[in-house]
Amino acid sequence: MSPDDVRESAEDRNSGLDRAGEPSGNSSVSALVFRGATGGILMGLANLVPGISGGTMLLATGVYPRFVSAVAEISTLKLRSSSILILASILGSALLAVLMLAGVVKDVVVSQMWLAYSLFVGLTLGGVPVLWRMIGRRTGAMWIGSVCGFLMMALLALVQQLRAGGLEGSEGSTVWLFIAGVGAAGAMVLPGISGGYVFLVLGQYVPVLGAIEAVRTAIASFELHSAFQPILQVLLPCALGILVGIIVVSNAIRFFLERYRNGTLGVLVGLLVGALVGLWPFRRPVRPAVGEVFGEEILTEATAAALPVESWPIETFAPSVGQVFVALSLVGLGFVITTIVAWLGRRLEVSRGAMSARSKR
């Protein structure tokens, strides 16, 4: 074994990320790819939706610390095969999910918001036990961090709900798209904060999802020339911002996990639970009435009819008994999905580790 290998093994054993439940040395390749790809698909799906974080899904599948560590290593030019593998499996599957599902998710969120958000509540709750297991001794720093994280996330959610507009924002300049990408990337890395939230707050949610759907349609119809405009004008500035945001935030999270592990994990728990405030499912878009002031104009019959659903204001409603039952069922389904995914990942890793140990005897 070379001196570099010895040093890397020592770093793995002493890393706070490994103590958080992600063993570096014994993870099999198949377990790494399975959990990374599964987490990436859920991460891509989650970041299409305002209200749930891609980092939450990585927590649910048990690959969050490995993802943060891998980004931090590669951004400092420490190119280890395990780091490249986990990033390739996560980001590749996430990009595929975003490309294939952007149009569908946008339509479902707009037209069936309460059903979608009920499922997302369950998916978010399923990540709580995963993160809780990463915390060792429950210290005062952990509880203080949890309260702070919860308050920060709950405040962000309440501000979002008090916005007068709907899911559509005004299409921004290249600078605003880059800024939205940086913020969304940080949200993708941080469990409990949604990348979709950031795009929504900065008015880039519908323009970005619309551009993704336009690119998918262009590829499917082999009209690649029509994909150039949405890529250059919308997706490229966002992608550059996302790259910068992931590198900066991942390195910051790694720093705090290694030096202030319990307090940092406490903040992440609080962010995760606080995200539920923004996922109250019984809300729906409501068409503005003729004569109302919308934006800077008074709506006429023609302008009101022309408004897309994405731009309608969001209002809460009193659910029926049947809707409550369906919502609770979807919450349970979401919880079961993330729980099963996390359990399968752990079982696969344990079984492969046991086989590896037997083969060395």
Secondary structure, 3 states (H helix, E strand, C coil): CCHHHHHHHHHHHHCHHHHCCCCCCCCCHHHHHHHHHHHHHHHHHHCCCCCCCHHHHHHHCCCHHHHHHHHHHHHCCCCCHHHHHHHHHHHHHHHHHHHHHHHHHHHHHHHCHHHHHHHHHHHHHHHHHHHHHHCCCCCHHHHHHHHHHHHHHHHHHHHHHCCCCCCCCCCCCHHHHHHHHHHHHHHHHCCCCCHHHHHHHCCCHHHHHHHHHHHHHHHHCCCHHHHHHHHHHHHHHHHHHHHHHHHHHHHHHHHHHHHCHHHHHHHHHHHHHHHHHHHCCCEEECCCCCCCEECCEECCHHHHHHCCHHHCCEEECCCCHHHHHHHHHHHHHHHHHHHHHHHHHHHHHHHHHHHHHHHCC
